[in-house]
């Protein structure tokens, strides 16, 4: 079982931005490339005020001056995380920016939807999105805390149970929220995402689990696996509830802080593959990315009360993993 989980983990970690081409250097992100500036989502007043601090103009920055101000802000910021050509940079005590090629707007759309319907689910507040020279800059509010995967190895079993119980509550609330639309997946237009060896995106505007099932089996079949695909097909159900789903629930995407002798979950981050999915999807994908936990016990502290137990669906998904990429 552990070997299977580790194999699936390696595939999942390479999902976003996978390419046969050599990825750009992280340092290139801090140069702010030249090109036409596009505002994909309006900048919040606090982001405009921040850029104003780094602007050479006294008036509200625009166009080329936004590029110059953004460059100075990035170079003065603190890198919280980086991986190849993606990074998260803290710009001040309230604002961070996620930047890189192919940054999905699903995260901003989903966190905005969550905050519209609930004040009890700790997610970043979206603060606007820019696109410049092939790089997307998604601004959002800073959530205090450290990634849970950095804290996990030193937590006691009681503290891990506390984390599990807090995540249970968060997921229960998330799954009760109304869906953004009648369609599966996330984003605008909505579509589903499945990360395996590569990131796969479904056709847009899917309305049923039957269509979702067809999408799962529509990947590039390994040579000689076509009969195996047909063997799996009748195993699918088409009557799961469709619920809001994070889609990459893992300690590295959970923030927490140690306080008063205990531990408190402060937020869930990285909502790029979130959306409306069959109710089992959270469980399946939470087991798809477990290898960075060196102690290997994350699967034993999953928030099953919040996400449910779907061992049969997980087994079927493992079969899918063997025949599509």
N, C-alpha and C positions, 0 to 999 in steps of 0.2 A: 504493500500500500504506500509506504513512504517513498519508495523508488518511483512509483507511478506519479505521485504528487510532485516530486522534484522534477521529473521530466516535463510535466504539464507546466510547471512554474517557469522553466527556462524558455518555453515557447511564448508564454504570456508576456514576460518581461521585455521581449523584443517586439511586441506588437505594434506600438505606436511609432509611426514614422519609419517602419521597416523599409529598407531599400538596399539594392545591390550596389548603389553608389556610395562612395566614401562620404560620411556625414561631415558637415561643416564643423570647424573648431568652435568651441564655446566662446573664445575670445572675440570671434567675428560678431557675435550677438551684441557686444557692447560698443560696436562701431556705428550703429544705426545707419543702415545702407541708404543710398540715395534712391529716389523714386517718387512716384506720385503718392501722396498721403491720402488714405481713405479712412474715414471714420465709420466703422462698421456698427458701432453702438455708441450713442452720445456719451461724452465724458461727464462724470459727476462733478459738481462744483468743487469738491475737495481735490480732485485730480487736476482740474484747471488751476486751482490755487497753488498746488504743488509745482506744476510746470511754470507758473508765473514766477515762482521764487528763483528758478533757474533760467529764466528768460532774460534776454538783453533788452526787451521792450518793456515799457511801462504799462502798455495796454494788454488786453487779453491776448495770449499767444495764438498764432494761427500759422498754417502752412509750414514754410521752412523753419520758422522760429520754434514751432512745436518740436521739430526734429532735433534742433540744437539743444533745446531745453531737456528733451528726453535723454539725449546722449549724456548731458551733465548729470542728470538725476541718476541714471544707471551707473555711471562711473563713481558716484558718491554713495551708492547704495550698498547693501549687504547681500551677498549671494547666499540664499537659504538652501538651494538645491540646484544641481545642474547634472545633465546627462546628455552627452554629445551636443546636439544643437538646440537643446531646450534648457530653460533655467527658470527659477523663481527668485526674484530680487526684491528685497525689502527696501522701499524708497524712503519711508519715514516711519514714525511710530504708529501709523494707522493704515498705510497703503502698501500693498505688494503688487508686483506685475509678473505674470507668467508670459514668457516670450519664447518664440521659436517658430519654425515653419509648420504648417498644418495644425496649428492650435484650433481645436474645435470650438464653435460658439455654443455648443450644447451645454457646456458648463455654466456659462452666463445665463442662458435661457432657463435652465433647470433650477439654479439657485434663486433666480428671480421669482420663478413660479412657487418654489417652496416658501420663500419669505412672504409672498403675497397671501399665502393661506395659513401660515403658522409662524409664531414667534418662538417656538420651543425646540426647533430643530437647528442645531448649531452649524450653519454653513456660511461661507464667505458671502459678503454682499457684493454683487457685481457693480463695477464703477466705470464701465466703458471699455470699448475695444477699438484699437487702431490697427491699420495694416499699412506696412511700408516696406518696399523692396523685397517682397517675399516673406517677410517676418510679421507675425501677428503679436500684438501686445495687448494682453487682457488684464486690465486693472481690477483689483478686488480688495476688500478690506482684509486687514491682518487679523488672524485668529491666534491668540496667545497659546503657547504650549509647544512641546517637542513631539516629533513623530513617534508614535507608539512603538515602532520597531526598534528605536534606540533605547527605549526604557524597558522593553519586554524581558530581555534576558535577566534583568536584576529584580523583577517583580516576584513577590511571593505568590503562592497559589491563591491566597485570599484576595490579593490585589488584582490578579488576573480574573478572578470570579467577579470582582467589583466592576472591572472594565466590561466584562461580558454582560452584566446586568444593566449597566448604563447604555450599552449599545442596543440591548433588547428594547429598551424604552424608546430610543431614537428611531429604530426601525419600525416598531409598532406604529408610531405616530406618522412616519413617512408613508407607510403602506395604507393608511387611512385617508390620505389627502386625495382630492379629486385629480383626475388625469388631465394633462394639458389639452388633449384633444381625443378624438375617437381612434386615432392611429397609434400603432406600436412604434417603439423607439423614442428617440429624442431629436432635438434640433428643429430647424425651420428651413426647408420642409423636413418633416419627421422621417427618420429611417433608423433601422436597427444596426448595431455593430456587434461583430463577433470576433474576438481576438484569440487566435490560435497561433499557428506558425507565422501567419500574416494577419493583418487587420483586414477584415472583410466587411463591406457595407451592403446592406440589403437594398432592394428597390424601394423607392419612396412610397409613402401613403399606404402601407400595409394595415389592414383592418382586422385580421383574424389570426388566431394561433396556427391555423392550417397553413397560411402563407408564411408565417414565421418558421414552421417546421420545414417547409420546402426550402426556405433560405438556408437553414442549417445544413441541409444536405447538398447544397448547390455549389460547394467549393470544388476546387480542382481535385478530382479523385485520384488517389495513388494508382499506379498501374496495376490492373487486374482486380481492383477493388469494387468495380461496378456491381457485381452480384451481392457483395457485402452491403453496399448502400441499400439495395432493394430489400435485403434481409432486415435491416434496421428500420426501414420506413414504417411498417405496421406497428412498431413499438410505441410510436408517438401518441400522446393524448392531444385532444383539441379543446379541452374544457377547463383548463386552468384559469384562475382569476388573473386579470391583468392589473398590475400594481406598479406604483412608482418604485424604482430600483436604482441603487447607486451603481452597481455593475462592476465595481472593483474594490469591494470591501476588504481591506487588508490593513495590518498595523501601520504600514508606511503612509496610508492615506487617512489615518486617525491621529488627531493631536490630543495630547493629554499633559497634565501637569501634576506633580506631586505636591500635596498641600495638607497640612495638619495631620501628618502621619498616614494619609491615604492618597488615593489617586483619583483625579477627576478628568473625564473626557471633555475636552473643550471644543472639539469640532471635527467634522468630516470634510475632507478636501478632495480635490481631483474628481470632478463630476463629469468628465469628458465622455464617458461611455454610459452615462445614466439615461433614464427614460422610462417609458411604460413597457414592461416586459411580463411574460408569464411568471407567476408567483414563485416558481422554483429557481429562477435565473440567479437571484442573489446568492442562494446557497451554492449553486454550481460554480459561479465565478469567484466566490470567496475561497474556494479550494483550488483555484487555478493559479494562485500567486503566493504560495506559502514558503518557498525555500529560504528567503532572507532571514526567517526566524531560526536562528542556529539551534535552539533547543528543540525545534520541530514540534512544539505542542500547541501551536495556534489552532489546528483543527479540533482540539479537545476543549477549546474555550470559545467556540463559535456562539454567537448570540441566537441560538436556535429558537428561543421563545419568540424573538422578534421576526426572524426570517423563515422559520419553519424547517422541518426535516424532509429532505427529498432525496433519499438514497437511491431510489429506483431511477429517478431522472438523472442523477449524477452518473450512475453506471451506464445509462444510455449515452450520455454525453461523452464518456470515455470511449465508447465504441465509435462515436462520430469522430473523435480525435484521431482514431487509428486509420480513418479512410479519407478524410478531407484535410486540406491545408488552408 
